[in-house]
Amino acid sequence: MKKSIILIILVLIFCIPVVNSNVAFESVENSYEKPDGGYIEIPKINLNQIFLNNNNVDKNITVIEPSEYPDVENSLLILAGHSGTGAQAYFNNLYKLGKGEKIYISYNGKKYEYSIIDIYYQEKTGKINIYRYPDTTMLVLVTCTNNNSKMQTVYVAILDN
């Protein structure tokens, strides 16, 4: 049975490279100490890019709190990035991905393979619902929806065993 946990993310992600990217959560306790970042690779769209744990989507792909890295059992890693135009539109081609596509996350000398299991759209309101799968290590990518400035697209992937 699928258990849903709703995480509320205040993310102001716009489809232009200059934005105000304030991020906040409702009282989330997270004592896991994260590295400064890692590397994301998506072969289908030739994306090879670092991501940083600094909440600055204006300059790079960024880790969104309360993320944990895949070495934590049943973790959730949330990455946000721009799509649209400009040098920082790293997630511009995510719309070309479908279920089953592979995403690789590397950090601390280890490479993790994920498969996309769901893609959904939400109105850009400053909040995003992320539905957790129990007993699963997950990766979530969030960006603006291609050709629709009022929507965000959420890509949900799970760690391959």
FIKOLZA-1660 file (N, C-alpha, C; in steps of 0.1 Angstrom, whole numbers, plus 5000, padded with zeros to 4 digits):
% residues 161
   i   px   py   pz ch aa at
   1 5008 4988 5000  A  M  N
   1 5000 5000 5000  A  M CA
   1 5009 5012 5000  A  M  C
   2 5005 5022 4992  A  K  N
   2 5013 5034 4991  A  K CA
   2 5010 5044 5002  A  K  C
   3 5020 5047 5010  A  K  N
   3 5018 5057 5021  A  K CA
   3 5023 5070 5016  A  K  C
   4 5015 5080 5017  A  S  N
   4 5019 5094 5012  A  S CA
   4 5023 5103 5024  A  S  C
   5 5034 5109 5022  A  I  N
   5 5038 5119 5032  A  I CA
   5 5040 5132 5024  A  I  C
   6 5033 5142 5028  A  I  N
   6 5033 5155 5020  A  I CA
   6 5044 5164 5026  A  I  C
   7 5054 5167 5018  A  L  N
   7 5064 5177 5022  A  L CA
   7 5060 5190 5015  A  L  C
   8 5060 5201 5022  A  I  N
   8 5056 5214 5017  A  I CA
   8 5069 5221 5014  A  I  C
   9 5071 5225 5002  A  I  N
   9 5084 5232 4998  A  I CA
   9 5080 5245 4993  A  I  C
  10 5086 5255 4999  A  L  N
  10 5084 5269 4994  A  L CA
  10 5096 5271 4985  A  L  C
  11 5093 5270 4972  A  V  N
  11 5103 5272 4962  A  V CA
  11 5098 5281 4951  A  V  C
  12 5105 5292 4949  A  L  N
  12 5101 5301 4939  A  L CA
  12 5110 5298 4927  A  L  C
  13 5105 5289 4918  A  I  N
  13 5113 5285 4906  A  I CA
  13 5106 5292 4894  A  I  C
  14 5113 5300 4888  A  F  N
  14 5108 5307 4876  A  F CA
  14 5115 5302 4864  A  F  C
  15 5110 5303 4852  A  C  N
  15 5116 5298 4840  A  C CA
  15 5126 5308 4834  A  C  C
  16 5131 5317 4842  A  I  N
  16 5141 5327 4837  A  I CA
  16 5153 5325 4846  A  I  C
  17 5165 5329 4842  A  P  N
  17 5177 5326 4850  A  P CA
  17 5179 5335 4862  A  P  C
  18 5172 5346 4863  A  V  N
  18 5174 5354 4875  A  V CA
  18 5161 5354 4883  A  V  C
  19 5162 5348 4895  A  V  N
  19 5150 5346 4904  A  V CA
  19 5154 5348 4918  A  V  C
  20 5144 5349 4926  A  N  N
  20 5145 5349 4941  A  N CA
  20 5142 5335 4945  A  N  C
  21 5152 5328 4950  A  S  N
  21 5151 5314 4953  A  S CA
  21 5151 5311 4968  A  S  C
  22 5142 5318 4975  A  N  N
  22 5141 5315 4990  A  N CA
  22 5134 5302 4992  A  N  C
  23 5140 5294 5001  A  V  N
  23 5135 5281 5003  A  V CA
  23 5132 5279 5018  A  V  C
  24 5121 5274 5022  A  A  N
  24 5118 5272 5036  A  A CA
  24 5109 5260 5038  A  A  C
  25 5109 5254 5049  A  F  N
  25 5101 5243 5052  A  F CA
  25 5094 5245 5066  A  F  C
  26 5082 5239 5067  A  E  N
  26 5076 5239 5080  A  E CA
  26 5083 5229 5089  A  E  C
  27 5088 5234 5100  A  S  N
  27 5096 5228 5111  A  S CA
  27 5100 5213 5107  A  S  C
  28 5110 5212 5100  A  V  N
  28 5115 5198 5096  A  V CA
  28 5128 5196 5103  A  V  C
  29 5129 5186 5111  A  E  N
  29 5141 5182 5118  A  E CA
  29 5149 5173 5110  A  E  C
  30 5162 5177 5108  A  N  N
  30 5171 5169 5099  A  N CA
  30 5185 5170 5104  A  N  C
  31 5190 5160 5111  A  S  N
  31 5203 5161 5117  A  S CA
  31 5214 5155 5108  A  S  C
  32 5210 5150 5096  A  Y  N
  32 5219 5143 5087  A  Y CA
  32 5229 5154 5081  A  Y  C
  33 5242 5152 5083  A  E  N
  33 5251 5162 5077  A  E CA
  33 5254 5158 5063  A  E  C
  34 5252 5167 5054  A  K  N
  34 5253 5164 5040  A  K CA
  34 5266 5170 5034  A  K  C
  35 5272 5163 5024  A  P  N
  35 5283 5169 5017  A  P CA
  35 5279 5182 5010  A  P  C
  36 5289 5189 5004  A  D  N
  36 5286 5201 4997  A  D CA
  36 5278 5199 4985  A  D  C
  37 5278 5187 4979  A  G  N
  37 5271 5185 4967  A  G CA
  37 5275 5172 4960  A  G  C
  38 5271 5171 4948  A  G  N
  38 5274 5159 4940  A  G CA
  38 5274 5162 4925  A  G  C
  39 5271 5152 4918  A  Y  N
  39 5271 5152 4903  A  Y CA
  39 5258 5145 4898  A  Y  C
  40 5251 5151 4889  A  I  N
  40 5240 5144 4883  A  I CA
  40 5243 5142 4868  A  I  C
  41 5239 5130 4863  A  E  N
  41 5241 5126 4850  A  E CA
  41 5228 5120 4844  A  E  C
  42 5223 5125 4833  A  I  N
  42 5211 5119 4827  A  I CA
  42 5215 5117 4812  A  I  C
  43 5219 5105 4808  A  P  N
  43 5224 5102 4795  A  P CA
  43 5214 5106 4784  A  P  C
  44 5201 5103 4786  A  K  N
  44 5192 5106 4775  A  K CA
  44 5192 5120 4770  A  K  C
  45 5195 5130 4779  A  I  N
  45 5195 5144 4775  A  I CA
  45 5208 5150 4776  A  I  C
  46 5219 5142 4777  A  N  N
  46 5233 5146 4778  A  N CA
  46 5235 5157 4789  A  N  C
  47 5229 5154 4800  A  L  N
  47 5231 5163 4812  A  L CA
  47 5241 5157 4821  A  L  C
  48 5252 5165 4823  A  N  N
  48 5263 5161 4832  A  N CA
  48 5266 5174 4839  A  N  C
  49 5262 5175 4852  A  Q  N
  49 5263 5187 4859  A  Q CA
  49 5265 5185 4874  A  Q  C
  50 5272 5194 4881  A  I  N
  50 5273 5193 4895  A  I CA
  50 5260 5199 4901  A  I  C
  51 5257 5195 4913  A  F  N
  51 5247 5201 4921  A  F CA
  51 5253 5205 4934  A  F  C
  52 5248 5215 4940  A  L  N
  52 5253 5220 4953  A  L CA
  52 5243 5221 4964  A  L  C
  53 5248 5219 4976  A  N  N
  53 5239 5220 4988  A  N CA
  53 5239 5234 4993  A  N  C
  54 5235 5244 4985  A  N  N
  54 5236 5258 4989  A  N CA
  54 5223 5266 4986  A  N  C
  55 5213 5260 4982  A  N  N
  55 5200 5266 4980  A  N CA
  55 5201 5279 4970  A  N  C
  56 5210 5278 4960  A  N  N
  56 5211 5289 4951  A  N CA
  56 5208 5284 4937  A  N  C
  57 5195 5283 4934  A  V  N
  57 5191 5278 4920  A  V CA
  57 5194 5289 4909  A  V  C
  58 5198 5301 4913  A  D  N
  58 5202 5311 4903  A  D CA
  58 5215 5307 4896  A  D  C
  59 5224 5299 4903  A  K  N
  59 5237 5297 4897  A  K CA
  59 5239 5282 4894  A  K  C
  60 5231 5273 4899  A  N  N
  60 5234 5259 4897  A  N CA
  60 5221 5250 4901  A  N  C
  61 5222 5237 4898  A  I  N
  61 5212 5228 4903  A  I CA
  61 5215 5228 4919  A  I  C
  62 5204 5228 4926  A  T  N
  62 5206 5229 4941  A  T CA
  62 5198 5218 4948  A  T  C
  63 5203 5214 4960  A  V  N
  63 5196 5205 4969  A  V CA
  63 5186 5213 4977  A  V  C
  64 5174 5207 4978  A  I  N
  64 5163 5214 4985  A  I CA
  64 5162 5206 4998  A  I  C
  65 5161 5213 5009  A  E  N
  65 5159 5207 5022  A  E CA
  65 5145 5201 5023  A  E  C
  66 5143 5191 5030  A  P  N
  66 5151 5183 5039  A  P CA
  66 5158 5171 5033  A  P  C
  67 5164 5173 5022  A  S  N
  67 5171 5162 5015  A  S CA
  67 5181 5154 5023  A  S  C
  68 5182 5142 5019  A  E  N
  68 5192 5133 5024  A  E CA
  68 5198 5126 5012  A  E  C
  69 5211 5122 5013  A  Y  N
  69 5217 5115 5002  A  Y CA
  69 5215 5100 5002  A  Y  C
  70 5217 5093 4991  A  P  N
  70 5213 5079 4990  A  P CA
  70 5220 5069 4999  A  P  C
  71 5230 5074 5006  A  D  N
  71 5237 5064 5016  A  D CA
  71 5229 5063 5028  A  D  C
  72 5218 5071 5030  A  V  N
  72 5209 5070 5041  A  V CA
  72 5197 5061 5036  A  V  C
  73 5194 5051 5043  A  E  N
  73 5183 5042 5040  A  E CA
  73 5170 5049 5039  A  E  C
  74 5163 5047 5028  A  N  N
  74 5150 5053 5025  A  N CA
  74 5150 5068 5024  A  N  C
  75 5161 5073 5019  A  S  N
  75 5163 5088 5018  A  S CA
  75 5155 5094 5007  A  S  C
  76 5154 5107 5007  A  L  N
  76 5148 5115 4997  A  L CA
  76 5157 5126 4993  A  L  C
  77 5162 5126 4981  A  L  N
  77 5171 5137 4976  A  L CA
  77 5162 5145 4966  A  L  C
  78 5161 5158 4969  A  I  N
  78 5153 5167 4961  A  I CA
  78 5162 5177 4954  A  I  C
  79 5162 5178 4941  A  L  N
  79 5170 5187 4933  A  L CA
  79 5161 5196 4925  A  L  C
  80 5165 5209 4926  A  A  N
  80 5157 5219 4918  A  A CA
  80 5167 5226 4908  A  A  C
  81 5162 5229 4896  A  G  N
  81 5170 5236 4886  A  G CA
  81 5161 5243 4877  A  G  C
  82 5167 5253 4870  A  H  N
  82 5159 5261 4860  A  H CA
  82 5157 5253 4847  A  H  C
  83 5146 5256 4841  A  S  N
  83 5144 5253 4827  A  S CA
  83 5141 5266 4819  A  S  C
  84 5140 5265 4807  A  G  N
  84 5138 5277 4799  A  G CA
  84 5150 5282 4792  A  G  C
  85 5154 5295 4793  A  T  N
  85 5165 5300 4786  A  T CA
  85 5176 5304 4796  A  T  C
  86 5188 5306 4791  A  G  N
  86 5198 5311 4799  A  G CA
  86 5208 5300 4803  A  G  C
  87 5220 5305 4807  A  A  N
  87 5231 5296 4810  A  A CA
  87 5228 5286 4822  A  A  C
  88 5219 5290 4831  A  Q  N
  88 5216 5282 4843  A  Q CA
  88 5204 5273 4841  A  Q  C
  89 5199 5272 4828  A  A  N
  89 5187 5264 4826  A  A CA
  89 5191 5249 4824  A  A  C
  90 5197 5244 4835  A  Y  N
  90 5203 5230 4834  A  Y CA
  90 5192 5219 4832  A  Y  C
  91 5180 5222 4837  A  F  N
  91 5169 5212 4836  A  F CA
  91 5160 5215 4824  A  F  C
  92 5165 5222 4814  A  N  N
  92 5157 5226 4802  A  N CA
  92 5152 5214 4794  A  N  C
  93 5159 5204 4794  A  N  N
  93 5155 5192 4786  A  N CA
  93 5148 5181 4793  A  N  C
  94 5145 5183 4806  A  L  N
  94 5139 5172 4814  A  L CA
  94 5126 5168 4808  A  L  C
  95 5119 5177 4801  A  Y  N
  95 5106 5173 4795  A  Y CA
  95 5107 5162 4785  A  Y  C
  96 5119 5159 4780  A  K  N
  96 5121 5148 4771  A  K CA
  96 5122 5134 4778  A  K  C
  97 5122 5134 4791  A  L  N
  97 5123 5122 4798  A  L CA
  97 5109 5115 4800  A  L  C
  98 5110 5102 4801  A  G  N
  98 5098 5094 4804  A  G CA
  98 5100 5084 4815  A  G  C
  99 5090 5077 4819  A  K  N
  99 5091 5066 4829  A  K CA
  99 5102 5056 4824  A  K  C
 100 5110 5052 4834  A  G  N
 100 5120 5042 4831  A  G CA
 100 5134 5048 4827  A  G  C
 101 5134 5061 4824  A  E  N
 101 5147 5067 4821  A  E CA
 101 5156 5067 4833  A  E  C
 102 5169 5066 4830  A  K  N
 102 5179 5065 4841  A  K CA
 102 5185 5078 4844  A  K  C
 103 5187 5080 4857  A  I  N
 103 5194 5092 4863  A  I CA
 103 5205 5087 4872  A  I  C
 104 5217 5092 4871  A  Y  N
 104 5228 5088 4880  A  Y CA
 104 5232 5100 4889  A  Y  C
 105 5234 5097 4901  A  I  N
 105 5238 5106 4911  A  I CA
 105 5252 5101 4916  A  I  C
 106 5262 5109 4916  A  S  N
 106 5275 5106 4921  A  S CA
 106 5279 5116 4932  A  S  C
 107 5285 5110 4943  A  Y  N
 107 5291 5118 4953  A  Y CA
 107 5298 5109 4963  A  Y  C
 108 5308 5115 4969  A  N  N
 108 5316 5107 4979  A  N CA
 108 5322 5094 4973  A  N  C
 109 5325 5095 4960  A  G  N
 109 5332 5084 4953  A  G CA
 109 5322 5072 4949  A  G  C
 110 5309 5074 4950  A  K  N
 110 5300 5063 4947  A  K CA
 110 5290 5068 4937  A  K  C
 111 5286 5060 4927  A  K  N
 111 5275 5063 4917  A  K CA
 111 5263 5055 4920  A  K  C
 112 5251 5062 4921  A  Y  N
 112 5238 5056 4923  A  Y CA
 112 5230 5057 4911  A  Y  C
 113 5223 5046 4908  A  E  N
 113 5214 5046 4896  A  E CA
 113 5200 5046 4900  A  E  C
 114 5192 5056 4894  A  Y  N
 114 5178 5057 4897  A  Y CA
 114 5170 5055 4884  A  Y  C
 115 5158 5051 4885  A  S  N
 115 5148 5050 4874  A  S CA
 115 5136 5059 4877  A  S  C
 116 5132 5067 4867  A  I  N
 116 5120 5075 4868  A  I CA
 116 5108 5066 4869  A  I  C
 117 5099 5068 4879  A  I  N
 117 5087 5060 4880  A  I CA
 117 5074 5068 4879  A  I  C
 118 5076 5082 4880  A  D  N
 118 5064 5090 4879  A  D CA
 118 5068 5104 4875  A  D  C
 119 5059 5111 4868  A  I  N
 119 5061 5125 4864  A  I CA
 119 5048 5131 4865  A  I  C
 120 5047 5142 4873  A  Y  N
 120 5034 5149 4875  A  Y CA
 120 5036 5164 4875  A  Y  C
 121 5025 5171 4873  A  Y  N
 121 5026 5185 4872  A  Y CA
 121 5018 5192 4883  A  Y  C
 122 5023 5203 4888  A  Q  N
 122 5016 5210 4898  A  Q CA
 122 5016 5225 4895  A  Q  C
 123 5005 5232 4898  A  E  N
 123 5005 5246 4896  A  E CA
 123 5016 5253 4904  A  E  C
 124 5022 5263 4899  A  K  N
 124 5033 5270 4905  A  K CA
 124 5026 5280 4916  A  K  C
 125 5026 5275 4928  A  T  N
 125 5020 5283 4939  A  T CA
 125 5030 5286 4950  A  T  C
 126 5042 5280 4949  A  G  N
 126 5052 5282 4959  A  G CA
 126 5052 5270 4968  A  G  C
 127 5043 5260 4966  A  K  N
 127 5043 5247 4973  A  K CA
 127 5043 5236 4963  A  K  C
 128 5049 5225 4968  A  I  N
 128 5050 5213 4960  A  I CA
 128 5047 5201 4969  A  I  C
 129 5038 5192 4964  A  N  N
 129 5035 5180 4971  A  N CA
 129 5044 5169 4966  A  N  C
 130 5051 5163 4975  A  I  N
 130 5060 5152 4971  A  I CA
 130 5055 5139 4978  A  I  C
 131 5051 5129 4971  A  Y  N
 131 5045 5117 4977  A  Y CA
 131 5056 5107 4979  A  Y  C
 132 5058 5102 4991  A  R  N
 132 5069 5093 4994  A  R CA
 132 5064 5079 4992  A  R  C
 133 5073 5070 4987  A  Y  N
 133 5070 5056 4987  A  Y CA
 133 5077 5050 4999  A  Y  C
 134 5070 5042 5007  A  P  N
 134 5076 5036 5019  A  P CA
 134 5088 5027 5015  A  P  C
 135 5098 5027 5024  A  D  N
 135 5109 5018 5023  A  D CA
 135 5116 5019 5010  A  D  C
 136 5118 5031 5005  A  T  N
 136 5123 5034 4991  A  T CA
 136 5133 5046 4992  A  T  C
 137 5144 5044 4986  A  T  N
 137 5153 5056 4984  A  T CA
 137 5149 5063 4971  A  T  C
 138 5146 5076 4973  A  M  N
 138 5140 5083 4962  A  M CA
 138 5149 5096 4958  A  M  C
 139 5147 5099 4945  A  L  N
 139 5153 5112 4939  A  L CA
 139 5141 5119 4933  A  L  C
 140 5140 5132 4936  A  V  N
 140 5130 5140 4930  A  V CA
 140 5136 5152 4923  A  V  C
 141 5133 5155 4910  A  L  N
 141 5138 5166 4903  A  L CA
 141 5126 5176 4901  A  L  C
 142 5128 5189 4903  A  V  N
 142 5117 5199 4902  A  V CA
 142 5122 5210 4893  A  V  C
 143 5113 5213 4883  A  T  N
 143 5116 5224 4874  A  T CA
 143 5103 5230 4869  A  T  C
 144 5105 5241 4861  A  C  N
 144 5093 5247 4854  A  C CA
 144 5089 5237 4843  A  C  C
 145 5076 5237 4840  A  T  N
 145 5070 5229 4830  A  T CA
 145 5074 5235 4816  A  T  C
 146 5078 5227 4807  A  N  N
 146 5081 5232 4794  A  N CA
 146 5069 5239 4787  A  N  C
 147 5072 5251 4783  A  N  N
 147 5062 5260 4776  A  N CA
 147 5049 5263 4784  A  N  C
 148 5051 5263 4798  A  N  N
 148 5039 5266 4806  A  N CA
 148 5045 5273 4819  A  N  C
 149 5045 5286 4819  A  S  N
 149 5051 5293 4830  A  S CA
 149 5043 5292 4843  A  S  C
 150 5031 5287 4843  A  K  N
 150 5023 5286 4855  A  K CA
 150 5023 5272 4862  A  K  C
 151 5031 5263 4856  A  M  N
 151 5032 5249 4861  A  M CA
 151 5046 5245 4864  A  M  C
 152 5047 5236 4873  A  Q  N
 152 5060 5229 4877  A  Q CA
 152 5059 5215 4874  A  Q  C
 153 5070 5209 4870  A  T  N
 153 5070 5194 4867  A  T CA
 153 5079 5188 4878  A  T  C
 154 5073 5177 4883  A  V  N
 154 5080 5169 4893  A  V CA
 154 5083 5155 4888  A  V  C
 155 5096 5151 4888  A  Y  N
 155 5101 5138 4883  A  Y CA
 155 5105 5130 4895  A  Y  C
 156 5099 5119 4896  A  V  N
 156 5101 5110 4908  A  V CA
 156 5109 5098 4903  A  V  C
 157 5120 5095 4909  A  A  N
 157 5128 5083 4906  A  A CA
 157 5131 5075 4919  A  A  C
 158 5133 5062 4917  A  I  N
 158 5137 5054 4928  A  I CA
 158 5150 5047 4925  A  I  C
 159 5158 5045 4936  A  L  N
 159 5171 5039 4935  A  L CA
 159 5169 5024 4930  A  L  C
 160 5177 5021 4920  A  D  N
 160 5177 5007 4915  A  D CA
 160 5185 4999 4924  A  D  C
 161 5181 4987 4926  A  N  N
 161 5189 4977 4935  A  N CA
 161 5199 4970 4928  A  N  C
% end
